[in-house]
Amino acid sequence: MTEFPADLLDEQPEDTQLVKDLRKQLREASKTIKTQGEEISSFRTKDRQGTLADILKVKGVSPKAAVFIPSSVEPTEDAVAAWLTEYGEALNITPTGNGGEGDGEAGDNSPSSNGADSATVEALRRAQATEQAGTSAGLVLGVDELNKTLSETDDMSFDEAIQFLADKGLSQPGVRS
């Protein structure tokens, strides 16, 4: 039987010292089990978020997007890729990485799948690198302003786009203007 009468865990005036000690030990054991269960749950959540963040980095997506992936999605490359394909557009998340295929440079200088030219793609990658380095252009300008600024680079060469972004205060990561 898994259910106990309610008075089994409550102190009773006629309880012997042994029964009182056993109840005390039972309460302490229950607290310990509850605390350990919460810790395990916390560790599982952190491990899942870390795994998802690593997968998203490989796919060229900000690791912060991991918080949007529901727990029903397995933390595997295939499952995350399927989720990104299905829901990424709704959240304005576009994978730019090659998902681990090839030598890691195949998509670096080519237009993205959404039709943007390579200068815009490169500028976006640099903005993402800046964000990962701890300085977020999205926080400085705001996401809408950043998207507008990046869209203004569509007809520019790579060097012109970089200079344009530098003039806006969005210099290349690791290069001080």
C-alpha positions, 0 to 999 in steps of 0.5 A: 500500500502506497498511501498512509493514514494522515495521522501516521506522519503526525506526532501523537501524544501517546507516541513513544520516543522510538516512534517520534525518532522514526517520524523525525528521520522520515521527515528528514529523508523526505526533505533530502529526497525532495532537495536532491530531486530538485537538484537533479532536475536543475542539472538536467535542465542546464545540461539540456540547455548547454547541449542545445546551445552547442548544437545551435552554435554549429548551425550558426544560430545564437545559443540564446535561442535554446530557451525557445526550444520546447522540452518535447524536442530531443537535444540532438542535431537532427531534432533541432534541425527539424525544429528550426526548419518548422518554427525558426521562421516564426521566431526569425531564426535562420540557421547559417551554419552547415550543420557539421557537414563539409569543412566548416567554410562552405557557407561562409561567403555564399548567400544564405538560403533566404536570398540575401547577398554575401555582404549582408550575410557576412555583416550578420555573422559578424554581428552574431560574433559580436553578440557571442563575444559579449557585446550585443549590437542588437542591444545597442541599436535594438533588433529592428534598427539592427535589421534595418541597418543590415538591410541597407547593406544589400547593394554594397560590396563587402568592404563598403558594408563593413565600413558602413557598419563601422560608421554606425558603431558596429565594428568587426569583433576584435578590431578596434575602430 
